[in-house]
Amino acid sequence: MSRLAVFLAAAVLVALAVPTGVVAVIEGVGALPLPFNLHLVNEKLPGIFQIHMLASGAALVLMPAVIALRHYSSWHRPLGRLTAMLVIAGALTSFPVAYESTSVLPARIGFATQGLVWLALIAEGVRAIRAKDYARHATLMLAMAAVASGAIWVRLTTAAVTSWDLPFDPVYACATWLGWLIPLALVLALAPAPLLPRKMRRPALAT
């Protein structure tokens, strides 16, 4: 991909991620009313749901900064650790939130799977950086950010479904899966570094 295409794609994602994360944080502290389906979950899990909204929203806001500062370790490392802790909190709380959600079962499973993939990617990312496998760490963290972007696409899909009077349940269920699977697939297809640890990679063939 050309540098211009990468820059434009990154600019669009940042423009979407930061407002989405900020709104989630504001909703988490109760300064904005929640959508009705989220309000029902909050009534069942008031503390857990607030942690989920605050942690996930803050992580979504910080991810662009962590990626942009990857060459400045004095900023990248502390922000990366903070983001990792927020991701873990957001992922762990996604399981009870998905369980108590009033959404259809495929949507609830989609949310829970997204949280599980988040945890797996952050665990492998920590493992990679401890092994000083910086290229693999970068790919894993980009993959984690791609999974996090599912929150953006779900919100946009919800707004579109409401505005255009589309069948909510099937469209919403698809969004809870495709919203993070498609960005994840794109990152894995375009990332220059492999996901496998060094010891599991095949040596390059001599030419």
C-alpha positions in Angstrom: 0.0 0.0 0.0 1.2 3.5 -0.8 2.1 5.8 2.1 -0.8 8.1 1.1 -3.3 5.3 1.3 -2.0 4.2 4.7 -2.1 7.8 6.0 -5.6 8.3 4.8 -6.8 5.0 6.2 -5.2 5.8 9.5 -6.7 9.3 9.6 -10.2 7.9 9.0 -9.8 5.3 11.7 -8.5 7.9 14.2 -11.3 10.3 13.3 -13.8 7.5 14.1 -12.0 5.8 17.0 -11.4 8.8 19.2 -15.0 10.1 19.2 -16.4 6.6 19.7 -14.1 6.1 22.7 -14.8 9.5 24.2 -18.6 8.9 23.9 -18.2 5.5 25.6 -16.3 7.1 28.5 -18.8 9.8 28.9 -21.6 7.2 28.9 -19.7 5.2 31.4 -19.5 8.0 33.9 -23.3 8.7 33.4 -22.9 12.1 31.7 -24.7 10.9 28.6 -27.8 8.7 28.5 -27.2 5.1 27.3 -29.0 3.6 24.3 -32.0 1.6 25.5 -30.3 -1.9 24.9 -27.2 -0.8 26.9 -29.4 0.8 29.6 -31.0 -2.5 30.3 -27.6 -4.2 30.7 -26.4 -1.4 33.0 -29.4 -2.0 35.2 -28.4 -5.6 35.6 -24.6 -5.0 36.0 -24.2 -1.4 37.1 -20.6 -1.6 38.3 -19.3 -4.1 35.8 -20.9 -2.4 32.9 -19.5 1.0 33.8 -16.0 -0.6 34.1 -16.5 -2.1 30.7 -17.6 1.2 29.1 -14.8 3.2 30.7 -12.0 0.7 30.1 -12.9 -0.1 26.5 -13.6 3.5 25.6 -10.4 4.8 27.1 -8.4 2.0 25.4 -10.0 3.0 22.0 -8.9 6.6 22.6 -5.3 5.7 23.6 -4.6 3.1 20.9 -3.9 5.7 18.1 -1.5 7.5 20.4 0.3 4.3 21.4 0.7 3.4 17.7 1.8 6.9 16.6 4.4 7.0 19.4 5.9 3.6 18.7 9.3 5.1 18.0 9.4 7.1 21.2 9.8 4.5 23.9 9.6 6.9 26.8 6.0 7.6 25.8 5.1 4.3 24.0 5.9 2.0 26.9 3.9 3.6 29.7 0.9 4.4 27.4 1.1 0.8 26.0 1.1 -0.7 29.5 -1.9 1.5 30.5 -3.7 0.6 27.3 -3.0 -3.1 27.9 -4.5 -2.9 31.4 -7.6 -1.2 30.0 -7.9 -3.8 27.3 -7.8 -6.6 29.9 -10.4 -4.9 32.0 -12.6 -4.3 29.0 -12.2 -7.8 27.7 -12.9 -9.5 31.1 -16.0 -7.5 31.7 -17.3 -8.2 28.2 -18.2 -11.8 29.2 -20.8 -10.9 31.9 -22.0 -8.0 29.7 -22.6 -10.4 26.8 -24.3 -12.9 29.1 -26.7 -10.3 30.4 -27.3 -8.6 27.1 -30.8 -8.5 25.6 -29.4 -9.0 22.1 -30.0 -12.1 20.1 -27.7 -15.1 20.9 -25.4 -14.8 17.8 -24.7 -11.1 18.8 -24.0 -12.1 22.4 -21.6 -14.8 21.3 -20.0 -12.3 18.9 -19.3 -9.9 21.7 -17.9 -12.6 24.0 -15.7 -14.0 21.2 -14.4 -10.5 20.5 -13.4 -10.2 24.2 -11.7 -13.6 24.1 -9.7 -12.6 21.0 -8.7 -9.4 22.7 -7.3 -11.3 25.6 -5.4 -13.7 23.4 -3.8 -10.9 21.4 -2.7 -8.9 24.4 -1.3 -12.0 26.0 0.7 -12.9 22.9 1.7 -9.3 22.4 3.3 -9.2 25.9 5.0 -12.5 25.2 6.4 -11.2 22.0 7.8 -8.0 23.5 9.4 -10.0 26.4 11.1 -12.1 23.8 12.2 -8.9 22.0 10.4 -10.0 18.9 9.4 -6.4 18.1 8.0 -7.0 14.6 5.6 -9.7 15.9 4.6 -7.5 18.8 3.7 -4.7 16.4 1.6 -7.0 14.3 -0.2 -8.4 17.3 -0.9 -4.9 18.7 -2.2 -3.7 15.3 -4.4 -6.8 15.3 -5.7 -6.0 18.8 -6.5 -2.4 17.6 -8.4 -3.9 14.6 -10.5 -6.0 17.0 -11.2 -3.0 19.1 -12.4 -1.1 16.0 -15.5 -3.4 16.1 -17.0 -1.0 18.6 -16.9 1.7 15.9 -18.6 -0.4 13.2 -21.3 -1.7 15.6 -22.2 1.9 16.6 -22.3 3.0 13.0 -24.4 -0.1 12.1 -26.8 0.6 14.9 -27.3 4.2 13.8 -27.9 3.0 10.2 -30.3 0.3 11.2 -32.3 2.8 13.3 -32.3 5.5 10.6 -33.2 3.3 7.7 -35.7 1.1 9.5 -33.8 -2.2 8.7 -34.4 -5.5 10.5 -32.4 -4.9 13.7 -31.6 -8.3 15.1 -30.0 -10.0 12.0 -28.1 -6.9 10.9 -26.9 -6.2 14.5 -25.8 -9.8 14.9 -23.8 -9.7 11.7 -22.2 -6.4 12.8 -21.0 -7.9 16.1 -19.0 -10.5 14.1 -18.0 -8.7 10.9 -17.2 -5.5 12.7 -14.0 -7.0 14.1 -13.4 -10.0 11.9 -13.0 -7.9 8.7 -10.5 -5.4 10.2 -8.6 -8.3 11.8 -8.4 -10.1 8.5 -7.1 -7.0 6.8 -4.4 -6.4 9.3 -3.2 -10.1 9.2 -3.2 -10.0 5.4 -1.3 -6.7 5.1 1.0 -6.9 8.1 4.7 -7.5 7.0 5.6 -9.5 10.1 4.3 -13.0 10.9 2.2 -13.9 13.9 4.2 -17.0 14.8 7.0 -16.8 17.3 10.6 -16.9 15.9 11.2 -20.5 16.9 8.1 -21.7 15.0 8.9 -19.8 11.8 10.3 -21.7 8.8 13.7 -20.5 7.8 13.7 -18.6 4.4 14.8 -20.8 1.5 18.2 -20.0 0.0 18.1 -18.6 -3.5 
